[in-house]
Amino acid sequence: MTPSEPLAAHAWQARQAAGLLAALEAMEGTLALAEALLDQGRRIDLVGLEAEMERLCVASLAAPQGALGAVRLKLEALLRALDRLRAGLAPP
């Protein structure tokens, strides 16, 4: 192993963590927009949301150790946002 290999691995993990956190934040934005539209009485279409959430959860399981705390906080925030959104939706 060369001295630069641990640095490359660390840089890769940092990029992976940053990408995952950005994707989680983007989902927070999507859910906030859906909630705002719902609050205005607009109809919302959540098609595809479940599949995207599944991808985020799978990616979270592979998150670098150093990012786990931040990922957990983002996932908890997403869960609260989903609960609010679900509470605002009319029953089927």
N, C-alpha and C positions, 0 to 999 in steps of 0.2 A: 504494500500500500504506500503510495507516495504521500508526501505532506499535503498536497493539494486535494487529495481525495476526500478527507473529512470535511474540508471547506466546501467542496462541491456538493457533498451530501447535505450539509447544513443549509446551503443556499437553495437547493432543490426543496428541502422540507419547508423552508421559509416561504418559498413561492407557492408551494402546495397549500400551506396554511392560509396565506393571504388570499389565494383564489377561492378557497372554501368559505372564508369569512366574508368575502365580497359577494359570493353567491347567496349566502344566508342573509346578508343585509339587503340584497336585491329582492329576496322573497319577502322580507319584512315590508319593503316598500310596496310590493304587489298586494300584500294583505291589507296594508293601510289604505291603499287606493280602493280596494274592494269594499272595505268597511266604510269609507267615506261615501262611495257611491250608494251603498245600501242605506246609509243614514239619510241620504237625499231622496230615498224612495225609488231609486233606480234599480232595475233588474241587473243582476250580475251573472256571469257565466264562469263557472269554476272548472270547466273541462280542462283536463291536463294538470290541474293543481296536485292531485294525488300522485301522479307519476313523477312530477318534479320534486315533491316532498320526499318521495321514496329515494330518488337519486341523491338528494341532500343528506338523508339519513345514512345511506350506504357510504357516501363520501366521508361523513363524519366519523364513521367507524374506523376509517383508515387514516384519520387525521394524525399528524405528528404529535408526539407526547407533549411537547411544549405548547401546543395550541388547544389542548383538550379543555382547559378552563374557559377560554373564550368561546369555544365551540359550544360547550354546554350552556353558557349564558345565552348565546344566540338561539339555540334550540328551545330553551325555556321561554324566551320571548316569543318565538314563533308559536309555541303551544298556547300561550296566553292570547295571542292575536287570533289564532284559529278558534279558540273557545269563544272569543267575543264575536267573531264572524258567524259562527254556528248559532250563537244565541240570537243574533239579529235576523237570521234566515227564517222565512215562513216554513212551517212544516210541509212536507211533500203531499 
